[in-house]
Amino acid sequence: MKITFDAGALKSAVKLLDKTNKSKTNPYVRIRSTKEGVILGTSDMVCTTEVFLGGDVEGGSADFQVDRDIFTGLVKMAKGSEISLEKKEKNLVFKSGKYTAKITFTLETVKYFEIKPEGVKITLPLEDVLKGLNKVAYSASFDATNAQLGGIVWSFDEKGIKFVGADGFRMAYASIDNPAKEERFTFMAPIFSVETFKALAKDIDEELILYYNGKSVILETDSFTMAMRLSNTEIYDFRSILGMFGDECKSLTSRKELIDVFNFVNVISKNSLEGERPARLSIDSNGFAVNVSGETGVSDNKVDSEVKGSFKPDNVGFYPSNILDVLKRAEGEEVVIEFLDSSTPMIIYEPTEGVIEWKAYIMPVQMRGGK
C-alpha cells in the first residue's frame, strides 16, 4: 500500500489538526482512504475532527493510525512537492524529496469516536454561528468536574438559535436566525469541543452543515468535519434567567470608559493576596462610582453616564474580570447596563442595530465590611 500526497495540501491539513484537542489516551492521527481520496482524523472520544484530502492510493485501501506528534512533525519539516507513505512490513516509510523516515503504525482504532452524519440536518451561515459562540463561550465553566455548566447550550426554535453559557457567577446568551424554523431541539456541547470548533472555523468563509441525532452533533464544512459527543447532563433552566429584565435602573455608557476604569481597578483587584477582590459599584443620577480596596491598595473612580429609573444600586460588589470579559465581547461604542435590584444580576447588552442580539448577566458578589 502506498499513498502519495501533495505536500502543500498535507501541510495545510496538519495545520488544521494542530488546532484540535491533543488526547493523551489516543495520541494518533488516523489515515484512511475512501473512493474520493484520503481522510486524516484525530479523536479524544468526545470530539473527532477529520480533514479530507486528495491523494493517490496504490495497492489496496488504507486504514491505520500513526503517532500524531511524529507524523505532524515530519510533515512540517518535509521538503519537496510530494509526500508519500508506503507500508513495508510493520513500518510506514515516510518520504519527501531526499528525506525518508520509518514510523510505526497501528491498525487499532477502537478509541476513535466515529463521525456519522445522521439525524436533523440544517445548513447555517458559519460566520453567524461563530459570532454567536464568541459572544458567550467565555462565560461557560472550564472546570471539567462541573458537567452541567461545562458547555454551551444550543437551543433551536422558530424564533432563532440561542447560544447560552454559564459558570455560576455569570451567564451570556446570543441569538441568530434559525433557517429551519420548524426544527426545535436543545443540546449542550462541551466547552472544550466548542473552543476546538471555533479555532478550526476561524477565517473560513464557508457554509456550515449541522447534523443532530440526540447523542452527538456533526459540524461539517468544506475544510473539515467535526463530531461532538453531547453531554447527557440535565440542562439548567436558562430560560427563566433570560426572561429577567433589569430596567428598574438603566444606564447608557461609553464602553471604552468602562473598559478603562475596570482595567485600572483590576490591577489592584487581581493582585490581592486573598485572590481577586470585588469592586464596589454605586450609581446615582450622574453615573457610576467604582472603587476597590484591599491590603495591596485602594482606588476610587467615577464614570459619567446617563442613568434612568428610580432604583440606584449602592455598593454592590462585582469582580472586575467578569465585567471586562463581557465588555470585550461587545462591538459598539456604547453599552446598556440594567439592574432590577441589588441581589439580581447586572445585565449588559448593546443598543446598536446590526449586531447579534446578545445579553450578559453578571451576579453580584457578597461584600465584606462596610462602605
Secondary structure as UniProt FT lines:
FT   STRAND          2..6
FT   HELIX           7..17
FT   TURN            18..19
FT   STRAND          28..33
FT   STRAND          38..43
FT   STRAND          47..53
FT   STRAND          56..58
FT   STRAND          63..67
FT   HELIX           68..77
FT   STRAND          82..88
FT   TURN            89..90
FT   STRAND          91..96
FT   TURN            97..98
FT   STRAND          99..106
FT   TURN            110..111
FT   STRAND          120..125
FT   HELIX           126..136
FT   HELIX           137..139
FT   TURN            144..145
FT   TURN            147..149
FT   STRAND          151..157
FT   TURN            158..159
FT   STRAND          160..166
FT   STRAND          170..176
FT   TURN            181..182
FT   STRAND          185..190
FT   HELIX           191..201
FT   TURN            202..203
FT   STRAND          207..212
FT   STRAND          216..220
FT   STRAND          225..229
FT   HELIX           238..242
FT   STRAND          249..254
FT   HELIX           255..270
FT   TURN            273..274
FT   STRAND          279..284
FT   TURN            285..286
FT   STRAND          287..294
FT   TURN            295..296
FT   STRAND          297..304
FT   STRAND          306..308
FT   STRAND          316..318
FT   HELIX           320..327
FT   TURN            328..329
FT   STRAND          334..339
FT   TURN            342..343
FT   STRAND          346..349
FT   TURN            353..354
FT   STRAND          357..362
//
